Amino acid sequence: MAKRPGHAMVVDEERCFGCAACIAVCPLNALTLEGIMAVATEEKCTHCDLCIPVCPVHALEIAEVALLA
């Protein structure tokens, strides 16, 4: 899947507890663990969606981001 312009991988800090399931399936190492929180590196992420369905607490999404003017 191609990267979606105007979108970014978002980790819900209220839900993520650092299980690292998303990190295990990311083919580009775009997700890392910092403490007990998954962190997305948008420059590496291709929005392939592989990580989203493996998250047991539904903490990941590819969301539209507001463009800064």
mmCIF file as Biopython writes it, N, C-alpha, C and O atoms, coordinates in Angstrom:
data_model
#
loop_
_atom_site.group_PDB
_atom_site.id
_atom_site.type_symbol
_atom_site.label_atom_id
_atom_site.label_alt_id
_atom_site.label_comp_id
_atom_site.label_asym_id
_atom_site.label_entity_id
_atom_site.label_seq_id
_atom_site.pdbx_PDB_ins_code
_atom_site.Cartn_x
_atom_site.Cartn_y
_atom_site.Cartn_z
_atom_site.occupancy
_atom_site.B_iso_or_equiv
_atom_site.auth_seq_id
_atom_site.auth_asym_id
_atom_site.pdbx_PDB_model_num
ATOM 1   N N  . MET A ? 1  ? 0.836  -1.172 0.000  1.0 0.0 1  A 1 
ATOM 2   C CA . MET A ? 1  ? 0.000  0.000  0.000  1.0 0.0 1  A 1 
ATOM 3   C C  . MET A ? 1  ? 0.882  1.237  0.000  1.0 0.0 1  A 1 
ATOM 4   O O  . MET A ? 1  ? 1.900  1.287  0.690  1.0 0.0 1  A 1 
ATOM 5   N N  . ALA A ? 2  ? 0.488  2.222  -0.771 1.0 0.0 2  A 1 
ATOM 6   C CA . ALA A ? 2  ? 1.262  3.457  -0.868 1.0 0.0 2  A 1 
ATOM 7   C C  . ALA A ? 2  ? 0.983  4.370  0.320  1.0 0.0 2  A 1 
ATOM 8   O O  . ALA A ? 2  ? -0.101 4.348  0.902  1.0 0.0 2  A 1 
ATOM 9   N N  . LYS A ? 3  ? 1.971  5.157  0.659  1.0 0.0 3  A 1 
ATOM 10  C CA . LYS A ? 3  ? 1.818  6.110  1.750  1.0 0.0 3  A 1 
ATOM 11  C C  . LYS A ? 3  ? 0.691  7.082  1.412  1.0 0.0 3  A 1 
ATOM 12  O O  . LYS A ? 3  ? 0.590  7.554  0.280  1.0 0.0 3  A 1 
ATOM 13  N N  . ARG A ? 4  ? -0.139 7.373  2.382  1.0 0.0 4  A 1 
ATOM 14  C CA . ARG A ? 4  ? -1.292 8.253  2.173  1.0 0.0 4  A 1 
ATOM 15  C C  . ARG A ? 4  ? -0.916 9.694  2.481  1.0 0.0 4  A 1 
ATOM 16  O O  . ARG A ? 4  ? -0.634 10.020 3.634  1.0 0.0 4  A 1 
ATOM 17  N N  . PRO A ? 5  ? -0.905 10.559 1.481  1.0 0.0 5  A 1 
ATOM 18  C CA . PRO A ? 5  ? -0.584 11.966 1.730  1.0 0.0 5  A 1 
ATOM 19  C C  . PRO A ? 5  ? -1.569 12.567 2.732  1.0 0.0 5  A 1 
ATOM 20  O O  . PRO A ? 5  ? -2.764 12.275 2.692  1.0 0.0 5  A 1 
ATOM 21  N N  . GLY A ? 6  ? -1.063 13.395 3.615  1.0 0.0 6  A 1 
ATOM 22  C CA . GLY A ? 6  ? -1.905 14.056 4.599  1.0 0.0 6  A 1 
ATOM 23  C C  . GLY A ? 6  ? -2.332 13.168 5.754  1.0 0.0 6  A 1 
ATOM 24  O O  . GLY A ? 6  ? -3.223 13.529 6.522  1.0 0.0 6  A 1 
ATOM 25  N N  . HIS A ? 7  ? -1.695 12.000 5.881  1.0 0.0 7  A 1 
ATOM 26  C CA . HIS A ? 7  ? -2.018 11.066 6.955  1.0 0.0 7  A 1 
ATOM 27  C C  . HIS A ? 7  ? -0.747 10.697 7.723  1.0 0.0 7  A 1 
ATOM 28  O O  . HIS A ? 7  ? 0.366  10.854 7.222  1.0 0.0 7  A 1 
ATOM 29  N N  . ALA A ? 8  ? -0.933 10.211 8.934  1.0 0.0 8  A 1 
ATOM 30  C CA . ALA A ? 8  ? 0.200  9.790  9.754  1.0 0.0 8  A 1 
ATOM 31  C C  . ALA A ? 8  ? -0.222 8.632  10.653 1.0 0.0 8  A 1 
ATOM 32  O O  . ALA A ? 8  ? -1.389 8.516  11.027 1.0 0.0 8  A 1 
ATOM 33  N N  . MET A ? 9  ? 0.726  7.793  10.988 1.0 0.0 9  A 1 
ATOM 34  C CA . MET A ? 9  ? 0.492  6.714  11.943 1.0 0.0 9  A 1 
ATOM 35  C C  . MET A ? 9  ? 0.393  7.346  13.325 1.0 0.0 9  A 1 
ATOM 36  O O  . MET A ? 9  ? 1.269  8.110  13.732 1.0 0.0 9  A 1 
ATOM 37  N N  . VAL A ? 10 ? -0.666 7.025  14.035 1.0 0.0 10 A 1 
ATOM 38  C CA . VAL A ? 10 ? -0.912 7.597  15.355 1.0 0.0 10 A 1 
ATOM 39  C C  . VAL A ? 10 ? -1.041 6.462  16.366 1.0 0.0 10 A 1 
ATOM 40  O O  . VAL A ? 10 ? -1.729 5.471  16.120 1.0 0.0 10 A 1 
ATOM 41  N N  . VAL A ? 11 ? -0.376 6.620  17.496 1.0 0.0 11 A 1 
ATOM 42  C CA . VAL A ? 11 ? -0.474 5.671  18.600 1.0 0.0 11 A 1 
ATOM 43  C C  . VAL A ? 11 ? -1.263 6.345  19.718 1.0 0.0 11 A 1 
ATOM 44  O O  . VAL A ? 11 ? -0.879 7.413  20.196 1.0 0.0 11 A 1 
ATOM 45  N N  . ASP A ? 12 ? -2.357 5.726  20.133 1.0 0.0 12 A 1 
ATOM 46  C CA . ASP A ? 12 ? -3.183 6.250  21.212 1.0 0.0 12 A 1 
ATOM 47  C C  . ASP A ? 12 ? -2.477 5.972  22.541 1.0 0.0 12 A 1 
ATOM 48  O O  . ASP A ? 12 ? -2.388 4.825  22.981 1.0 0.0 12 A 1 
ATOM 49  N N  . GLU A ? 13 ? -1.982 7.027  23.165 1.0 0.0 13 A 1 
ATOM 50  C CA . GLU A ? 13 ? -1.216 6.897  24.402 1.0 0.0 13 A 1 
ATOM 51  C C  . GLU A ? 13 ? -2.072 6.415  25.571 1.0 0.0 13 A 1 
ATOM 52  O O  . GLU A ? 13 ? -1.543 5.880  26.546 1.0 0.0 13 A 1 
ATOM 53  N N  . GLU A ? 14 ? -3.362 6.595  25.483 1.0 0.0 14 A 1 
ATOM 54  C CA . GLU A ? 14 ? -4.267 6.135  26.544 1.0 0.0 14 A 1 
ATOM 55  C C  . GLU A ? 14 ? -4.439 4.620  26.498 1.0 0.0 14 A 1 
ATOM 56  O O  . GLU A ? 14 ? -4.713 3.997  27.523 1.0 0.0 14 A 1 
ATOM 57  N N  . ARG A ? 15 ? -4.281 4.026  25.323 1.0 0.0 15 A 1 
ATOM 58  C CA . ARG A ? 15 ? -4.522 2.591  25.158 1.0 0.0 15 A 1 
ATOM 59  C C  . ARG A ? 15 ? -3.254 1.752  25.129 1.0 0.0 15 A 1 
ATOM 60  O O  . ARG A ? 15 ? -3.228 0.651  25.679 1.0 0.0 15 A 1 
ATOM 61  N N  . CYS A ? 16 ? -2.207 2.255  24.496 1.0 0.0 16 A 1 
ATOM 62  C CA . CYS A ? 16 ? -0.984 1.469  24.314 1.0 0.0 16 A 1 
ATOM 63  C C  . CYS A ? 16 ? -0.359 1.137  25.662 1.0 0.0 16 A 1 
ATOM 64  O O  . CYS A ? 16 ? -0.217 2.003  26.525 1.0 0.0 16 A 1 
ATOM 65  N N  . PHE A ? 17 ? 0.015  -0.139 25.831 1.0 0.0 17 A 1 
ATOM 66  C CA . PHE A ? 17 ? 0.681  -0.549 27.068 1.0 0.0 17 A 1 
ATOM 67  C C  . PHE A ? 17 ? 2.026  -1.222 26.782 1.0 0.0 17 A 1 
ATOM 68  O O  . PHE A ? 17 ? 2.622  -1.827 27.673 1.0 0.0 17 A 1 
ATOM 69  N N  . GLY A ? 18 ? 2.502  -1.116 25.537 1.0 0.0 18 A 1 
ATOM 70  C CA . GLY A ? 18 ? 3.845  -1.578 25.211 1.0 0.0 18 A 1 
ATOM 71  C C  . GLY A ? 18 ? 4.000  -3.062 25.003 1.0 0.0 18 A 1 
ATOM 72  O O  . GLY A ? 18 ? 5.054  -3.612 25.323 1.0 0.0 18 A 1 
ATOM 73  N N  . CYS A ? 19 ? 2.990  -3.735 24.480 1.0 0.0 19 A 1 
ATOM 74  C CA . CYS A ? 19 ? 3.098  -5.189 24.268 1.0 0.0 19 A 1 
ATOM 75  C C  . CYS A ? 19 ? 4.046  -5.537 23.123 1.0 0.0 19 A 1 
ATOM 76  O O  . CYS A ? 19 ? 4.551  -6.658 23.060 1.0 0.0 19 A 1 
ATOM 77  N N  . ALA A ? 20 ? 4.292  -4.593 22.222 1.0 0.0 20 A 1 
ATOM 78  C CA . ALA A ? 20 ? 5.222  -4.720 21.092 1.0 0.0 20 A 1 
ATOM 79  C C  . ALA A ? 20 ? 4.736  -5.635 19.969 1.0 0.0 20 A 1 
ATOM 80  O O  . ALA A ? 20 ? 5.532  -6.021 19.113 1.0 0.0 20 A 1 
ATOM 81  N N  . ALA A ? 21 ? 3.464  -5.986 19.951 1.0 0.0 21 A 1 
ATOM 82  C CA . ALA A ? 21 ? 2.931  -6.799 18.849 1.0 0.0 21 A 1 
ATOM 83  C C  . ALA A ? 21 ? 3.081  -6.066 17.518 1.0 0.0 21 A 1 
ATOM 84  O O  . ALA A ? 21 ? 3.412  -6.682 16.505 1.0 0.0 21 A 1 
ATOM 85  N N  . CYS A ? 22 ? 2.845  -4.776 17.516 1.0 0.0 22 A 1 
ATOM 86  C CA . CYS A ? 22 ? 2.957  -3.973 16.297 1.0 0.0 22 A 1 
ATOM 87  C C  . CYS A ? 22 ? 4.406  -3.928 15.805 1.0 0.0 22 A 1 
ATOM 88  O O  . CYS A ? 22 ? 4.666  -3.987 14.603 1.0 0.0 22 A 1 
ATOM 89  N N  . ILE A ? 23 ? 5.326  -3.826 16.733 1.0 0.0 23 A 1 
ATOM 90  C CA . ILE A ? 23 ? 6.746  -3.762 16.393 1.0 0.0 23 A 1 
ATOM 91  C C  . ILE A ? 23 ? 7.195  -5.060 15.733 1.0 0.0 23 A 1 
ATOM 92  O O  . ILE A ? 23 ? 7.999  -5.046 14.801 1.0 0.0 23 A 1 
ATOM 93  N N  . ALA A ? 24 ? 6.676  -6.167 16.214 1.0 0.0 24 A 1 
ATOM 94  C CA . ALA A ? 24 ? 7.055  -7.476 15.686 1.0 0.0 24 A 1 
ATOM 95  C C  . ALA A ? 24 ? 6.641  -7.667 14.233 1.0 0.0 24 A 1 
ATOM 96  O O  . ALA A ? 24 ? 7.311  -8.393 13.498 1.0 0.0 24 A 1 
ATOM 97  N N  . VAL A ? 25 ? 5.554  -7.032 13.801 1.0 0.0 25 A 1 
ATOM 98  C CA . VAL A ? 25 ? 5.081  -7.240 12.427 1.0 0.0 25 A 1 
ATOM 99  C C  . VAL A ? 25 ? 5.492  -6.138 11.447 1.0 0.0 25 A 1 
ATOM 100 O O  . VAL A ? 25 ? 5.287  -6.284 10.242 1.0 0.0 25 A 1 
ATOM 101 N N  . CYS A ? 26 ? 6.059  -5.056 11.935 1.0 0.0 26 A 1 
ATOM 102 C CA . CYS A ? 26 ? 6.425  -3.942 11.043 1.0 0.0 26 A 1 
ATOM 103 C C  . CYS A ? 26 ? 7.632  -4.319 10.184 1.0 0.0 26 A 1 
ATOM 104 O O  . CYS A ? 26 ? 8.717  -4.556 10.715 1.0 0.0 26 A 1 
ATOM 105 N N  . PRO A ? 27 ? 7.452  -4.377 8.851  1.0 0.0 27 A 1 
ATOM 106 C CA . PRO A ? 27 ? 8.551  -4.796 7.981  1.0 0.0 27 A 1 
ATOM 107 C C  . PRO A ? 27 ? 9.649  -3.743 7.814  1.0 0.0 27 A 1 
ATOM 108 O O  . PRO A ? 27 ? 10.738 -4.054 7.331  1.0 0.0 27 A 1 
ATOM 109 N N  . LEU A ? 28 ? 9.369  -2.504 8.209  1.0 0.0 28 A 1 
ATOM 110 C CA . LEU A ? 28 ? 10.335 -1.428 8.004  1.0 0.0 28 A 1 
ATOM 111 C C  . LEU A ? 28 ? 10.895 -0.853 9.300  1.0 0.0 28 A 1 
ATOM 112 O O  . LEU A ? 28 ? 11.580 0.170  9.283  1.0 0.0 28 A 1 
ATOM 113 N N  . ASN A ? 29 ? 10.604 -1.507 10.424 1.0 0.0 29 A 1 
ATOM 114 C CA . ASN A ? 29 ? 11.059 -1.006 11.723 1.0 0.0 29 A 1 
ATOM 115 C C  . ASN A ? 29 ? 10.657 0.442  11.955 1.0 0.0 29 A 1 
ATOM 116 O O  . ASN A ? 29 ? 11.431 1.240  12.483 1.0 0.0 29 A 1 
ATOM 117 N N  . ALA A ? 30 ? 9.430  0.771  11.550 1.0 0.0 30 A 1 
ATOM 118 C CA . ALA A ? 30 ? 8.919  2.133  11.727 1.0 0.0 30 A 1 
ATOM 119 C C  . ALA A ? 30 ? 8.336  2.348  13.116 1.0 0.0 30 A 1 
ATOM 120 O O  . ALA A ? 30 ? 8.050  3.478  13.510 1.0 0.0 30 A 1 
ATOM 121 N N  . LEU A ? 31 ? 8.164  1.262  13.851 1.0 0.0 31 A 1 
ATOM 122 C CA . LEU A ? 31 ? 7.653  1.351  15.217 1.0 0.0 31 A 1 
ATOM 123 C C  . LEU A ? 31 ? 8.733  0.892  16.180 1.0 0.0 31 A 1 
ATOM 124 O O  . LEU A ? 31 ? 9.415  -0.105 15.941 1.0 0.0 31 A 1 
ATOM 125 N N  . THR A ? 32 ? 8.879  1.627  17.266 1.0 0.0 32 A 1 
ATOM 126 C CA . THR A ? 32 ? 9.838  1.272  18.303 1.0 0.0 32 A 1 
ATOM 127 C C  . THR A ? 32 ? 9.144  1.381  19.651 1.0 0.0 32 A 1 
ATOM 128 O O  . THR A ? 32 ? 8.049  1.932  19.758 1.0 0.0 32 A 1 
ATOM 129 N N  . LEU A ? 33 ? 9.785  0.858  20.661 1.0 0.0 33 A 1 
ATOM 130 C CA . LEU A ? 33 ? 9.243  0.924  22.001 1.0 0.0 33 A 1 
ATOM 131 C C  . LEU A ? 33 ? 10.071 1.902  22.813 1.0 0.0 33 A 1 
ATOM 132 O O  . LEU A ? 33 ? 11.290 1.767  22.916 1.0 0.0 33 A 1 
ATOM 133 N N  . GLU A ? 34 ? 9.395  2.889  23.389 1.0 0.0 34 A 1 
ATOM 134 C CA . GLU A ? 34 ? 10.052 3.853  24.279 1.0 0.0 34 A 1 
ATOM 135 C C  . GLU A ? 34 ? 9.348  3.747  25.624 1.0 0.0 34 A 1 
ATOM 136 O O  . GLU A ? 34 ? 8.226  4.226  25.791 1.0 0.0 34 A 1 
ATOM 137 N N  . GLY A ? 35 ? 10.010 3.125  26.564 1.0 0.0 35 A 1 
ATOM 138 C CA . GLY A ? 35 ? 9.377  2.843  27.845 1.0 0.0 35 A 1 
ATOM 139 C C  . GLY A ? 35 ? 8.299  1.799  27.622 1.0 0.0 35 A 1 
ATOM 140 O O  . GLY A ? 35 ? 8.583  0.693  27.161 1.0 0.0 35 A 1 
ATOM 141 N N  . ILE A ? 36 ? 7.077  2.145  27.945 1.0 0.0 36 A 1 
ATOM 142 C CA . ILE A ? 36 ? 5.963  1.222  27.700 1.0 0.0 36 A 1 
ATOM 143 C C  . ILE A ? 36 ? 5.021  1.780  26.635 1.0 0.0 36 A 1 
ATOM 144 O O  . ILE A ? 36 ? 3.810  1.569  26.697 1.0 0.0 36 A 1 
ATOM 145 N N  . MET A ? 37 ? 5.584  2.493  25.656 1.0 0.0 37 A 1 
ATOM 146 C CA . MET A ? 37 ? 4.784  3.117  24.609 1.0 0.0 37 A 1 
ATOM 147 C C  . MET A ? 37 ? 5.389  2.834  23.237 1.0 0.0 37 A 1 
ATOM 148 O O  . MET A ? 37 ? 6.588  3.013  23.024 1.0 0.0 37 A 1 
ATOM 149 N N  . ALA A ? 38 ? 4.545  2.392  22.319 1.0 0.0 38 A 1 
ATOM 150 C CA . ALA A ? 38 ? 4.992  2.248  20.933 1.0 0.0 38 A 1 
ATOM 151 C C  . ALA A ? 38 ? 5.053  3.640  20.322 1.0 0.0 38 A 1 
ATOM 152 O O  . ALA A ? 38 ? 4.180  4.475  20.557 1.0 0.0 38 A 1 
ATOM 153 N N  . VAL A ? 39 ? 6.087  3.877  19.542 1.0 0.0 39 A 1 
ATOM 154 C CA . VAL A ? 39 ? 6.282  5.175  18.902 1.0 0.0 39 A 1 
ATOM 155 C C  . VAL A ? 39 ? 6.499  4.932  17.412 1.0 0.0 39 A 1 
ATOM 156 O O  . VAL A ? 39 ? 7.306  4.088  17.022 1.0 0.0 39 A 1 
ATOM 157 N N  . ALA A ? 40 ? 5.772  5.678  16.587 1.0 0.0 40 A 1 
ATOM 158 C CA . ALA A ? 40 ? 5.887  5.545  15.136 1.0 0.0 40 A 1 
ATOM 159 C C  . ALA A ? 40 ? 6.845  6.584  14.578 1.0 0.0 40 A 1 
ATOM 160 O O  . ALA A ? 40 ? 6.797  7.755  14.955 1.0 0.0 40 A 1 
ATOM 161 N N  . THR A ? 41 ? 7.714  6.144  13.678 1.0 0.0 41 A 1 
ATOM 162 C CA . THR A ? 41 ? 8.592  7.050  12.947 1.0 0.0 41 A 1 
ATOM 163 C C  . THR A ? 41 ? 7.970  7.225  11.568 1.0 0.0 41 A 1 
ATOM 164 O O  . THR A ? 41 ? 8.110  6.365  10.699 1.0 0.0 41 A 1 
ATOM 165 N N  . GLU A ? 42 ? 7.288  8.339  11.377 1.0 0.0 42 A 1 
ATOM 166 C CA . GLU A ? 42 ? 6.505  8.558  10.157 1.0 0.0 42 A 1 
ATOM 167 C C  . GLU A ? 42 ? 7.365  8.519  8.897  1.0 0.0 42 A 1 
ATOM 168 O O  . GLU A ? 42 ? 6.884  8.120  7.836  1.0 0.0 42 A 1 
ATOM 169 N N  . GLU A ? 43 ? 8.625  8.927  8.998  1.0 0.0 43 A 1 
ATOM 170 C CA . GLU A ? 43 ? 9.502  8.911  7.827  1.0 0.0 43 A 1 
ATOM 171 C C  . GLU A ? 43 ? 9.710  7.495  7.291  1.0 0.0 43 A 1 
ATOM 172 O O  . GLU A ? 43 ? 9.898  7.306  6.089  1.0 0.0 43 A 1 
ATOM 173 N N  . LYS A ? 44 ? 9.675  6.503  8.180  1.0 0.0 44 A 1 
ATOM 174 C CA . LYS A ? 44 ? 9.870  5.113  7.779  1.0 0.0 44 A 1 
ATOM 175 C C  . LYS A ? 44 ? 8.558  4.406  7.415  1.0 0.0 44 A 1 
ATOM 176 O O  . LYS A ? 44 ? 8.554  3.466  6.620  1.0 0.0 44 A 1 
ATOM 177 N N  . CYS A ? 45 ? 7.458  4.862  7.997  1.0 0.0 45 A 1 
ATOM 178 C CA . CYS A ? 45 ? 6.164  4.189  7.846  1.0 0.0 45 A 1 
ATOM 179 C C  . CYS A ? 45 ? 5.618  4.360  6.424  1.0 0.0 45 A 1 
ATOM 180 O O  . CYS A ? 45 ? 5.614  5.463  5.879  1.0 0.0 45 A 1 
ATOM 181 N N  . THR A ? 46 ? 5.161  3.258  5.836  1.0 0.0 46 A 1 
ATOM 182 C CA . THR A ? 46 ? 4.573  3.302  4.493  1.0 0.0 46 A 1 
ATOM 183 C C  . THR A ? 46 ? 3.059  3.155  4.514  1.0 0.0 46 A 1 
ATOM 184 O O  . THR A ? 46 ? 2.427  3.048  3.463  1.0 0.0 46 A 1 
ATOM 185 N N  . HIS A ? 47 ? 2.474  3.151  5.710  1.0 0.0 47 A 1 
ATOM 186 C CA . HIS A ? 47 ? 1.026  3.001  5.895  1.0 0.0 47 A 1 
ATOM 187 C C  . HIS A ? 47 ? 0.531  1.678  5.330  1.0 0.0 47 A 1 
ATOM 188 O O  . HIS A ? 47 ? -0.525 1.620  4.700  1.0 0.0 47 A 1 
ATOM 189 N N  . CYS A ? 48 ? 1.288  0.631  5.553  1.0 0.0 48 A 1 
ATOM 190 C CA . CYS A ? 48 ? 0.926  -0.689 5.034  1.0 0.0 48 A 1 
ATOM 191 C C  . CYS A ? 48 ? -0.200 -1.343 5.832  1.0 0.0 48 A 1 
ATOM 192 O O  . CYS A ? 48 ? -0.803 -2.310 5.365  1.0 0.0 48 A 1 
ATOM 193 N N  . ASP A ? 49 ? -0.487 -0.838 7.010  1.0 0.0 49 A 1 
ATOM 194 C CA . ASP A ? 49 ? -1.578 -1.312 7.876  1.0 0.0 49 A 1 
ATOM 195 C C  . ASP A ? 49 ? -1.324 -2.673 8.534  1.0 0.0 49 A 1 
ATOM 196 O O  . ASP A ? 49 ? -2.239 -3.202 9.166  1.0 0.0 49 A 1 
ATOM 197 N N  . LEU A ? 50 ? -0.161 -3.249 8.420  1.0 0.0 50 A 1 
ATOM 198 C CA . LEU A ? 50 ? 0.075  -4.556 9.024  1.0 0.0 50 A 1 
ATOM 199 C C  . LEU A ? 50 ? -0.020 -4.517 10.551 1.0 0.0 50 A 1 
ATOM 200 O O  . LEU A ? 50 ? -0.438 -5.494 11.172 1.0 0.0 50 A 1 
ATOM 201 N N  . CYS A ? 51 ? 0.358  -3.420 11.140 1.0 0.0 51 A 1 
ATOM 202 C CA . CYS A ? 51 ? 0.380  -3.318 12.594 1.0 0.0 51 A 1 
ATOM 203 C C  . CYS A ? 51 ? -1.002 -3.116 13.201 1.0 0.0 51 A 1 
ATOM 204 O O  . CYS A ? 51 ? -1.243 -3.542 14.331 1.0 0.0 51 A 1 
ATOM 205 N N  . ILE A ? 52 ? -1.891 -2.490 12.493 1.0 0.0 52 A 1 
ATOM 206 C CA . ILE A ? 52 ? -3.185 -2.108 13.058 1.0 0.0 52 A 1 
ATOM 207 C C  . ILE A ? 52 ? -3.997 -3.302 13.561 1.0 0.0 52 A 1 
ATOM 208 O O  . ILE A ? 52 ? -4.466 -3.264 14.699 1.0 0.0 52 A 1 
ATOM 209 N N  . PRO A ? 53 ? -4.183 -4.351 12.774 1.0 0.0 53 A 1 
ATOM 210 C CA . PRO A ? 53 ? -5.016 -5.451 13.275 1.0 0.0 53 A 1 
ATOM 211 C C  . PRO A ? 53 ? -4.379 -6.309 14.368 1.0 0.0 53 A 1 
ATOM 212 O O  . PRO A ? 53 ? -5.089 -7.058 15.041 1.0 0.0 53 A 1 
ATOM 213 N N  . VAL A ? 54 ? -3.067 -6.223 14.563 1.0 0.0 54 A 1 
ATOM 214 C CA . VAL A ? 54 ? -2.435 -7.040 15.606 1.0 0.0 54 A 1 
ATOM 215 C C  . VAL A ? 54 ? -2.453 -6.375 16.977 1.0 0.0 54 A 1 
ATOM 216 O O  . VAL A ? 54 ? -2.143 -7.021 17.978 1.0 0.0 54 A 1 
ATOM 217 N N  . CYS A ? 55 ? -2.806 -5.118 17.035 1.0 0.0 55 A 1 
ATOM 218 C CA . CYS A ? 55 ? -2.846 -4.414 18.320 1.0 0.0 55 A 1 
ATOM 219 C C  . CYS A ? 55 ? -4.048 -4.902 19.128 1.0 0.0 55 A 1 
ATOM 220 O O  . CYS A ? 55 ? -5.192 -4.735 18.704 1.0 0.0 55 A 1 
ATOM 221 N N  . PRO A ? 56 ? -3.788 -5.505 20.296 1.0 0.0 56 A 1 
ATOM 222 C CA . PRO A ? 56 ? -4.890 -6.058 21.089 1.0 0.0 56 A 1 
ATOM 223 C C  . PRO A ? 56 ? -5.794 -5.010 21.725 1.0 0.0 56 A 1 
ATOM 224 O O  . PRO A ? 56 ? -6.901 -5.331 22.158 1.0 0.0 56 A 1 
ATOM 225 N N  . VAL A ? 57 ? -5.340 -3.761 21.787 1.0 0.0 57 A 1 
ATOM 226 C CA . VAL A ? 57 ? -6.143 -2.712 22.427 1.0 0.0 57 A 1 
ATOM 227 C C  . VAL A ? 57 ? -6.560 -1.619 21.446 1.0 0.0 57 A 1 
ATOM 228 O O  . VAL A ? 57 ? -7.046 -0.564 21.853 1.0 0.0 57 A 1 
ATOM 229 N N  . HIS A ? 58 ? -6.370 -1.876 20.163 1.0 0.0 58 A 1 
ATOM 230 C CA . HIS A ? 58 ? -6.789 -0.937 19.103 1.0 0.0 58 A 1 
ATOM 231 C C  . HIS A ? 58 ? -6.212 0.461  19.317 1.0 0.0 58 A 1 
ATOM 232 O O  . HIS A ? 58 ? -6.931 1.458  19.259 1.0 0.0 58 A 1 
ATOM 233 N N  . ALA A ? 59 ? -4.910 0.518  19.563 1.0 0.0 59 A 1 
ATOM 234 C CA . ALA A ? 59 ? -4.250 1.788  19.851 1.0 0.0 59 A 1 
ATOM 235 C C  . ALA A ? 59 ? -3.623 2.440  18.625 1.0 0.0 59 A 1 
ATOM 236 O O  . ALA A ? 59 ? -3.067 3.534  18.725 1.0 0.0 59 A 1 
ATOM 237 N N  . LEU A ? 60 ? -3.704 1.781  17.468 1.0 0.0 60 A 1 
ATOM 238 C CA . LEU A ? 60 ? -3.046 2.310  16.273 1.0 0.0 60 A 1 
ATOM 239 C C  . LEU A ? 60 ? -4.058 2.692  15.202 1.0 0.0 60 A 1 
ATOM 240 O O  . LEU A ? 60 ? -5.075 2.024  15.015 1.0 0.0 60 A 1 
ATOM 241 N N  . GLU A ? 61 ? -3.759 3.776  14.511 1.0 0.0 61 A 1 
ATOM 242 C CA . GLU A ? 61 ? -4.560 4.156  13.355 1.0 0.0 61 A 1 
ATOM 243 C C  . GLU A ? 61 ? -3.741 5.044  12.433 1.0 0.0 61 A 1 
ATOM 244 O O  . GLU A ? 61 ? -2.780 5.691  12.850 1.0 0.0 61 A 1 
ATOM 245 N N  . ILE A ? 62 ? -4.138 5.059  11.195 1.0 0.0 62 A 1 
ATOM 246 C CA . ILE A ? 62 ? -3.556 6.000  10.248 1.0 0.0 62 A 1 
ATOM 247 C C  . ILE A ? 62 ? -4.596 7.095  10.105 1.0 0.0 62 A 1 
ATOM 248 O O  . ILE A ? 62 ? -5.666 6.886  9.535  1.0 0.0 62 A 1 
ATOM 249 N N  . ALA A ? 63 ? -4.267 8.264  10.629 1.0 0.0 63 A 1 
ATOM 250 C CA . ALA A ? 63 ? -5.228 9.354  10.732 1.0 0.0 63 A 1 
ATOM 251 C C  . ALA A ? 63 ? -4.839 10.523 9.846  1.0 0.0 63 A 1 
ATOM 252 O O  . ALA A ? 63 ? -3.663 10.748 9.558  1.0 0.0 63 A 1 
ATOM 253 N N  . GLU A ? 64 ? -5.837 11.247 9.431  1.0 0.0 64 A 1 
ATOM 254 C CA . GLU A ? 64 ? -5.613 12.462 8.662  1.0 0.0 64 A 1 
ATOM 255 C C  . GLU A ? 64 ? -5.022 13.522 9.593  1.0 0.0 64 A 1 
ATOM 256 O O  . GLU A ? 64 ? -5.461 13.690 10.730 1.0 0.0 64 A 1 
ATOM 257 N N  . VAL A ? 65 ? -4.035 14.214 9.090  1.0 0.0 65 A 1 
ATOM 258 C CA . VAL A ? 65 ? -3.414 15.276 9.896  1.0 0.0 65 A 1 
ATOM 259 C C  . VAL A ? 65 ? -3.674 16.612 9.231  1.0 0.0 65 A 1 
ATOM 260 O O  . VAL A ? 65 ? -3.718 16.718 8.005  1.0 0.0 65 A 1 
ATOM 261 N N  . ALA A ? 66 ? -3.843 17.612 10.046 1.0 0.0 66 A 1 
ATOM 262 C CA . ALA A ? 66 ? -4.082 18.960 9.540  1.0 0.0 66 A 1 
ATOM 263 C C  . ALA A ? 66 ? -2.780 19.509 8.961  1.0 0.0 66 A 1 
ATOM 264 O O  . ALA A ? 66 ? -1.716 19.378 9.565  1.0 0.0 66 A 1 
ATOM 265 N N  . LEU A ? 67 ? -2.876 20.106 7.816  1.0 0.0 67 A 1 
ATOM 266 C CA . LEU A ? 67 ? -1.701 20.714 7.204  1.0 0.0 67 A 1 
ATOM 267 C C  . LEU A ? 67 ? -1.455 22.072 7.829  1.0 0.0 67 A 1 
ATOM 268 O O  . LEU A ? 67 ? -2.382 22.865 7.992  1.0 0.0 67 A 1 
ATOM 269 N N  . LEU A ? 68 ? -0.220 22.339 8.174  1.0 0.0 68 A 1 
ATOM 270 C CA . LEU A ? 68 ? 0.125  23.624 8.771  1.0 0.0 68 A 1 
ATOM 271 C C  . LEU A ? 68 ? 0.287  24.655 7.668  1.0 0.0 68 A 1 
ATOM 272 O O  . LEU A ? 68 ? 0.975  24.419 6.676  1.0 0.0 68 A 1 
ATOM 273 N N  . ALA A ? 69 ? -0.341 25.777 7.849  1.0 0.0 69 A 1 
ATOM 274 C CA . ALA A ? 69 ? -0.279 26.846 6.840  1.0 0.0 69 A 1 
ATOM 275 C C  . ALA A ? 69 ? 0.730  27.892 7.212  1.0 0.0 69 A 1 
ATOM 276 O O  . ALA A ? 69 ? 0.913  28.862 6.477  1.0 0.0 69 A 1 
#
